Structures are given as C-alpha cells and as structure tokens.
Amino acid sequence: MSTPDQVPPASHPASSDCEEIDRRTVIRGAGVVGASVVGAAALAAGGLSSPASGAAVSGRYVIKKSAIPVGGGKVFAAHKVVVTQPTAGKFKAFSAVCTHQGCTVARVAHGTIDCPCHGSKFDMTTGRVKAGPANSPLHAKAVKVTGGSITIG
C-alpha cells in the first residue's frame, strides 16, 4: 500500500491515464488564469480596452460608444482619459489630468468636466476652462469612431 506522498507505480491503472504535473506548472497556470479573469472583469466594467489585447498599447484605447452617454461623458481614471459625447455621435477625448495641480478629474456633469481637488471645471466639448483655479485647458486626445467603437490615442 502506498503512502499519500508516493507516486503510484507504473503498473497502477491511474498512471497510464494521466501525466505527472509538477507544482510550478500548476502555479503558473493558476496565475495566468487569475490575471486573465481579473483583467477581463476590470475592462468589461469600464468599457475600455486596447485594440488587440485588453490592455493599453502605445497609449491607444478602444471604448464602446455605448459606454459614453449623450450629453455627458465618462472618466477612465486608471488610463487618465475622459471621453465625452456633447451631442449624439460627436465624441471628444481629453487628458483626465487637471491643469491646475495634476489631480484626476472626477466626473462629467452639466456640460463640464469637473476636478474635485480645487473646483476647476472644463468645457466638455473643447476642454477649455469654464471655472478656475485652472487657467489652461485639458489636453485634447485624438478620437476615431469606427462602427460601435471609439479609438482614443
């Protein structure tokens, strides 16, 4: 009778049905699966991905058009980008970094992109300052609309 620490002998029926897998292979496989699940969930929740892999590639991002409300917008803080849709089908993108002191803007509401740190407000169509203390506009980013997607960058 074998102890739990021993591998069954070659004549044991179970040994012909499966291969021996070392602990490193199992741990690597679990790590890859875990990272994939977490990454996919985070991207699906935010509506933001890259063109090919679901992560940023050279600063380019793909966003579902449906993730951006007409007359509003969405801040993607992890990627430091804010995307707006001032009117139906017209999309704009800006850096989400406030030009006053570098805080990340928090929301798009009532036609402005708002910074929570000191109250700066930026026009959601142009990125220009509507209320200080910031005195420089948000930096615009390139936008390309294709089908149901928006490519930023």
Sequence and secondary structure as in RCSB ss.txt:
>XXXX:A:sequence
MSTPDQVPPASHPASSDCEEIDRRTVIRGAGVVGASVVGAAALAAGGLSSPASGAAVSGRYVIKKSAIPVGGGKV
FAAHKVVVTQPTAGKFKAFSAVCTHQGCTVARVAHGTIDCPCHGSKFDMTTGRVKAGPANSPLHAKAVKVTGGSI
TIG
>XXXX:A:secstr
   TTS   TTSHHHHHS    HHHHHHHHHHHHHHHHHHHHHHHHTEE SSSSS BTTBEEEEGGGS TTEEEE
EGGGTEEEEEEETTEEEEEESB TTT  B  EEETTEEE TTT  EEETTT  EEESS  S   EE EEEETTEE
EE 
